[in-house]
Amino acid sequence: MSLDTLKRNRTDFNKLVQAAQSVGGGDTQNQSYKDEREWKPTVDKAGNGYAIIRFLPAAEGQDIPWVRYWDHGFKGPTGQWYIEKSLTSIGQNDPVGELNSRLWNSGNDDDKETARKQKRRLHYVTNVYVVSDPSNPQNEGKVMIFKFGKKIFDKIMDLMQPQFPDEKPVNPFDFWDGADFVMKIRNVEGYRNYDKSEFKSPTPLLDGNDEKLEGIYSQIHDISEFIDPKNYKSYDELKTKMYQVLGEQAPRTVKQTIALDDEIPDFDARQKPAAQPAAAAPQTAEAVDEDDTMSYFAKLAAED
């Protein structure tokens, strides 16, 4: 698809809003997860960071410019880590999701706490153009993959579907009518906070220069791999891994269709965990912004 074709047949804005609403926007161990195509914001020693990116349209053959998936990351009593994508990402039953639902509905407070620690995490994936990255200027001008969580997705939704009548809906994924996203990361109570991040006023990317936009469009990555079933382990493989991580404490579960982790309420990622002795296990995912959980878990697993 040429840039001219993209310009003439730009994705229906309402279709993007409906897709975002349908996903809820409105309301392995010692394995490296480093992807040279992926862009991540950098923070300084104080935990503060700044960058400007532009969300890009869908690649040729794709209707929606983002995909979403879930994963689980937790350390079992064996000392081993479970870091795997959830099969619920591709509409299948997942053994950890089933276990968490059983634990949550057991009526036991300890079981509920275990389910919280093992809860699945939501991630979105899209292409971005890096406008400004002061900490890593070599990234500027590149098309990269960006993974983010619900907090940033909510800001996208707020722009696409504003709450007030004097605000005009904007498609942030559009080359010509989109807007730069200014990431302002702060350290709030020890955790990353994106609340001050915001979109600028709508403006054409690179002044709408067709030649430059054509070059960017040709570099957009195919992100369908993140929801391609061939890149997911089977139910039985995940179940075996789950038992290995949980050891003899792993209860026997049966494959069944139940409400999975959706019954487990979401918790504020900035909420601090209960005080632990110095020798205790690392903080759980509840204390880490969901935008960064997979790299966080992978780092902890690699350190063990």
C-alpha atoms as one frame of an Amber mdcrd trajectory, in Angstrom:
protein
   0.000   0.000   0.000   1.406   3.393  -0.981   1.247   6.526   1.129  -1.281
   7.967  -1.312  -3.498   4.937  -0.792  -3.150   5.284   2.975  -4.105   8.952
   2.746  -7.195   8.187   0.653  -8.279   5.184   2.675  -7.371   6.225   6.182
  -8.824   3.970   8.850 -12.295   4.996   9.926 -11.778   6.934  13.166 -14.973
   5.507  14.650 -13.625   2.037  13.951 -10.588   2.765  16.105 -12.741   4.104
  18.931 -14.978   1.031  18.782 -11.951  -1.248  18.789 -10.524   0.565  21.798
 -13.820   0.340  23.646 -14.136  -3.364  22.885 -10.874  -4.060  24.719 -11.940
  -2.169  27.809 -10.048   1.070  27.210 -13.008   3.230  28.024 -13.899   2.391
  31.379  10.807 -17.655  30.637  13.111 -18.100  33.099  16.666 -16.818  32.318
  15.338 -15.868  28.897  16.208 -12.532  27.354  13.260 -10.404  26.311  15.406
  -7.754  24.641  14.091  -6.773  21.244  16.215  -4.332  19.256  13.046  -3.034
  17.595  11.520  -2.052  20.930  11.660   1.442  22.353  11.507   2.056  26.093
  11.586   5.397  27.900  14.640   5.931  30.066  14.587   7.401  33.551  17.401
   8.995  35.517  18.606   8.052  38.980  15.758  10.029  40.495  13.243   8.013
  38.470  12.284  10.868  36.146  12.147  10.677  32.368  11.113  12.672  29.315
  10.547  11.796  25.660   8.270  12.642  22.734   6.831   9.971  20.462   4.239
   9.785  17.717   1.869   6.826  17.478   1.815   5.450  13.928  -0.956   3.985
  11.747  -1.485   0.277  11.199   0.813  -1.611   8.863  -0.469  -2.652   5.475
  -3.033  -5.440   5.826  -3.901  -4.571   9.414  -6.997  -2.637  10.439  -6.024
  -1.593  13.970  -2.646   0.002  14.819  -2.255  -1.843  18.101  -2.552  -5.348
  19.534  -2.971  -6.400  23.129  -1.861  -9.450  25.090  -1.625 -10.656  28.669
   1.162 -12.379  30.537   1.851 -13.816  33.978   5.035 -13.195  35.953   5.575
 -14.553  39.458   8.045 -16.488  41.579   6.904 -19.794  43.047   7.822 -21.443
  46.377  10.422 -23.509  44.484  12.376 -20.337  43.777  11.666 -20.691  40.067
   9.976 -18.031  37.967   6.906 -18.329  35.780   7.127 -15.729  33.007   4.808
 -16.654  30.166   2.205 -15.135  27.879  -1.359 -16.026  28.774  -3.387 -18.096
  26.331  -6.324 -15.809  27.080  -4.575 -13.373  24.705  -5.638 -15.600  21.829
  -9.026 -16.614  23.213  -7.994 -19.879  24.840  -8.112 -21.203  28.396  -4.963
 -20.656  30.423  -3.912 -22.892  33.356  -2.745 -20.026  35.569  -5.941 -18.126
  34.885  -7.995 -21.150  35.884  -5.936 -21.646  39.035  -6.292 -17.979  39.991
 -10.055 -18.125  39.578 -10.236 -21.191  41.843  -8.048 -19.506  44.442 -10.015
 -16.263  44.337 -13.319 -18.063  44.831 -12.085 -20.391  47.577 -13.125 -17.982
  50.328  -9.619 -18.098  51.818  -7.796 -14.775  52.221  -4.390 -16.396  51.679
  -5.633 -17.871  48.410  -6.859 -14.455  47.325  -3.454 -12.929  48.029  -1.791
 -15.666  45.960  -4.200 -14.983  43.105  -3.321 -11.279  43.258   0.400 -12.045
  42.967  -0.199 -14.367  40.010  -2.711 -12.129  38.243  -2.340 -11.628  34.522
  -0.977  -8.304  33.225  -2.281  -6.367  30.240   0.039  -5.014  27.549  -0.585
  -3.047  24.364   1.845  -3.014  21.447   2.061  -0.440  18.663   4.505   1.318
  16.350   5.870   4.738  17.257   8.100   7.322  15.656  10.615   8.627  18.203
  10.530  12.420  17.940  12.754  13.198  20.930  14.647  10.940  23.317  17.183
  13.069  25.225  18.553  10.094  27.160  19.046   8.033  23.985  19.303  10.459
  21.040  20.330   7.599  18.744  16.670   6.519  18.801  15.387   9.801  17.401
  13.948   9.535  13.914  13.448   5.775  14.189  10.296   3.675  13.856  10.158
   1.344  16.848   7.800  -0.961  18.712   6.378   0.404  21.949   4.739  -1.696
  24.657   2.582   0.077  27.195  -0.150  -0.516  29.737  -3.653   0.628  30.514
  -2.658   4.034  31.889  -1.268   5.231  28.584  -4.043   3.510  26.639  -6.557
   5.478  28.708  -4.856   8.701  27.609  -5.220   7.569  24.002  -8.900   6.879
  24.630  -9.361  10.291  26.240  -7.988  11.900  23.078 -10.042   9.763  20.714
 -13.202  10.057  22.750 -13.064  13.249  24.865 -15.506  13.712  27.722 -16.337
  17.385  27.161 -18.254  18.990  24.263 -15.595  21.648  23.621 -12.948  19.004
  22.929 -12.556  17.665  19.392 -11.846  13.928  18.949  -8.353  13.284  17.602
  -6.916  10.119  16.094  -3.377   9.984  17.544  -2.370   7.271  15.049  -2.905
   9.535  12.018   0.060  10.960  10.066  -1.725  14.185   9.211  -4.270  14.833
  11.963  -2.549  13.071  14.858  -0.585  14.524  17.753   2.780  14.015  19.418
   2.707  12.305  22.818   4.909  13.864  25.477   5.988  11.306  28.049   6.676
  12.800  31.458   7.690  10.124  33.908   7.991  10.844  37.603   8.976   8.837
  40.635   5.955   8.823  42.941   6.378   6.934  46.194   9.090   4.820  44.613
   7.212   3.870  41.444   6.929   5.191  37.901   4.050   7.543  37.291   2.793
   8.696  33.871   0.013  11.042  35.004   1.660  14.187  33.634   2.150  12.685
  30.173   0.007  14.394  27.554  -0.713  14.864  23.858   0.243  18.072  22.091
  -2.112  19.875  19.743  -2.765  17.993  16.484  -0.220  18.611  13.744   1.048
  16.686  10.696   4.041  14.497  11.407   7.223  15.969   9.851   5.126  18.816
   8.455   3.254  16.339   6.283   6.222  15.845   3.944   5.074  12.964   1.726
   8.563  11.702   0.969   9.504  11.486   4.640   6.153   9.956   5.605   6.537
   7.360   2.846   9.868   6.375   4.391   8.332   6.050   7.840   5.348   4.100
   6.556   7.656   1.587   4.857   9.381   0.908   8.198   6.274   0.122  10.261
   6.680  -3.264  11.948   4.195  -6.107  11.701   2.999  -6.507  15.305   0.641
  -9.408  14.648   3.367 -11.743  15.961   2.380 -10.782  19.502  -1.005 -12.451
  19.060   0.026 -15.212  16.660  -0.908 -18.599  18.222   2.340 -20.131  16.942
   4.246 -17.880  19.354   2.361 -19.212  22.389   3.079 -22.367  24.339   0.341
 -24.975  24.492  -2.010 -25.375  27.433  -0.237 -28.577  28.519   3.217 -26.964
  28.250   2.121 -24.048  30.406   0.444 -26.351  32.904   3.648 -28.385  33.239
   5.670 -25.201  33.734   3.177 -23.971  36.324   3.546 -27.198  38.327   7.336
 -26.953  38.128   7.278 -23.415  39.501   4.691 -24.056  42.211   6.093 -27.478
  43.177   4.143 -29.849  45.364   1.880 -27.017  46.473   0.345 -26.872  43.012
  -3.282 -28.062  43.207  -4.682 -30.337  40.547  -6.827 -28.357  38.150  -9.094
 -29.370  35.341  -9.422 -27.664  31.994 -12.676 -25.743  32.132 -14.288 -22.563
  30.915 -14.547 -20.096  33.790 -14.201 -16.366  34.373 -10.408 -16.521  34.692
  -8.580 -13.521  36.127 -11.333 -11.088  35.242 -12.943 -11.895  38.584  -9.851
 -10.614  40.358 -10.111  -6.840  40.805  -7.415  -4.521  39.495  -5.241  -2.771
  42.010  -3.434   0.534  41.892   0.056  -0.213  40.585   1.451   2.495  42.833
   0.140   0.871  45.997   3.038  -0.190  48.141   3.172  -3.786  49.369   3.159
  -4.635  53.039   6.482  -4.191  54.817   8.770  -7.206  54.386  12.034  -8.220
  56.051  15.188  -7.431  54.124  15.684 -11.065  53.126  12.191 -11.423  51.691
  11.448 -12.099  48.024  11.394  -9.113  45.645   8.286  -6.960  45.492   5.420
  -8.377  43.488   3.865  -7.059  40.303   1.324  -5.036  42.283   4.136  -2.610
  43.148   5.285  -2.174  39.556   3.590  -0.147  36.857   2.032  -2.581  34.408
   3.766  -0.763  31.546   7.037  -2.284  32.729   6.140  -5.640  34.275   7.510
  -8.080  31.707  10.992  -6.533  31.625  10.843  -6.266  35.422  10.094  -9.966
  35.896  12.644 -11.015  33.303  15.317  -8.960  35.079  14.508 -10.531  38.444
  14.572 -14.030  36.955  17.952 -13.370  35.331  19.384 -12.167  38.652  18.431
 -15.388  40.484
